[in-house]
Amino acid sequence: MKSILIPFAIAACLCTFSAHAKLPLINATCPGKLDVHVDQGGPVYVNGKEAKLKVVNDNYYEAKDAATGTTISISINPDGSPDMSYTGKNRANGVCRIASDTTAAPAAAAAPAAAPRSSNPASEKACLAAVSKSTSVASSKLSVISSEFSEAGISVSVKVPGADAPWACMTDQKGKVWNVSYTGSEGKL
């Protein structure tokens, strides 16, 4: 019986380690005076204390901090950049601000440094779905170029493979899409 359990235990440890390997180094602040630090590959610390990390898949993680009653949600975008939000006690929730100097996508490490872009996860997700519907290109093949907040709404620019120019999308602050358009010449569609 021991000979069966030992290989199983080793395999379980290796699977857990490889699943954490895609988690990048992240420093972030969340509303409610929460400081979050993620070591590359894990673990996750909330206000200096290690939180329990749950791997949902290679692109989504949840860290639960018992001390504050907070769940930190970490998603990795197709371009390798992270997004982070939190849910806490008494329906507290929001988007965390990621420090731009510690987050470098593995593929972007060799590329010239780009200006940090603001993150609006609900709007970006809604726009990827809307552009996917308009172009008949799977949303997994699309990528967000930029996301800008203004009083008029949130403007998201989306790269579509094979398109000569990006697609533009406008949403309200909750992510409800109210306009999708191609920014290039319609003759190139």
N, C-alpha and C positions, 0 to 999 in steps of 0.2 A: 504493500500500500504506500509506503514512504517513497518508493521509486517512481510512483505515478504523481504524487503531490509535488515533489521537488521540481521536475521539469515544468509542471503547470505554474508553480509559483514564479519561476524564473521568466517564463513567457509572459505572465501577467505584468511583472515589473518592467520588462522590455517594452510592452505595448503601451503602458502608462507613460514611460519616458519619451517614446517617439511621438505620442500625441501632444505632449507639452512642448516639443521642440519647435513648433511653429509660432509659439507665443513670443512676440518681440519685446524688447526693453521699452517700457512706457513709464512716464511720470505724468500724473494728472491731478487736477483738483476738481472736486465735485461740490455743488452747493451743499450747505449744511456743514461746512468746515471739514470736509473729508479730503485727506491727502492719500492718493493711491500710487503705489510703486509696484511695477511688475518687472521681475527679473526676466531676462531672456530665457525662455523655456519654463518659467514659473519659479518660485511661487509668487503669489500676489499679497501685498501688504496694504492694509487700510489703517491709516494713522499709526504706522509703525508696527502693527501687529499682524502676523500671518493669518490670512483668511483661508477657508477651505475652498480649494479649487475644484470645479467640476468641468470636465471637457465634454461639451455637447457634440462637437465635430471639429475638424481641423481649422475651421474659420469662426467658431463661436465658443466662448468660455463664460462661466459664471463663477464668481468668487463670493462666498457668503462669510460675512463678518459677524460673529455672534455678539461681540461687544457693543456694536452700534445697531445691530438688527438690520444691516444693509446688505443688499445683493448688488454686486458690481457686474454688469454685463459688458463683455468685451467681444467685439466682432472685428474680423480682419477682412478688409475690402479686397477685391480682386487685384488691385495694384499693390497690395501688401501693407497699406496704411491702416492703422487701427482706429476704431470708433469705440467710445465708452459711454455708458449711461449707468444710472443707479436707481434702485428702488429701496426705500427705507420705511421706517415705522410711520404710522398715521398717514399713509398714502403719499408720503414724500417721494418725489422722483424728479429726474432731470437728466440733462446731458452734461457730461464731464468735459472740462477743458484740458486737452492734451498738450503738454509742453512740446514745442516743435523741435527742440534741440536733441531730444533723445529718441525720436522715432524716425528710423530710416528703413524703408522697405529693402529687403535683400536685393531685389532686382535694380532698385534705384541707387544702390550704394556706389556703383561705378559711374552713374550719370552725374552731370553737374547738379549742384544744389539748387532746388527750386524753392520758391517762396511757400511758406506754409499756407494751406488752404483751410478756410473755415469748414466746419462739419455740421451738416443738418441731416442726420440719418433718416428721419421720416420723409423729408422732402426728396432726398436722393433716392431712396428706395421706390417711392411713388413715381418719380420721374423715370427711373430705369424701366419700370413696368410700362409706363405710358409710351416711352420711345420704342420699347420692344414691340408693343402692340402696333404702333404706327409704321414700323420698319419691317416687321415680321422677322426680326433678328432676336435670338434668345437673349434675355437680360443678362445671363452669365457671360455673354461675349461683349457686353457693353461696359464702359467704364466712365466714371465721373471725372471730368476735367477740373471743374470748379463748382463751388457752391457759395453764393453770396446772399447775405441777409440785407434787406432794406425795408423801409416802411411799407412799400408797395407789396412786398412778399419776398419769397425766396427764389432766386434765379439759379438754376442748375444747368450746367453745360455738360453734354454727354457725347463721348466719342463712340462712333459706330464704325466697326471695321469696314473698310472699302469706301466710306463716304469721304468726299473732298473737304467737307467742313463739318463742324460739330452741330448737334441738335440742341436747341434751347428749350427749356421747360420752366414754367412759373408755377409756384404753389403758394398756398397760404401757410401760416406758421405751423399748422397741424399736419401739413403734407398733402392737402387736397389739391390736385392738379387742376389748373384752370386754363393753361395754354401750353401747347407743344408745337414747335415749328423747326424747320430746317433752316440753318443760317447761310447756307451756300446757295448757288444757282440751282433753281428747280430743274433745269435741264440736265444737271448732273445726277439727279436722283435715280 
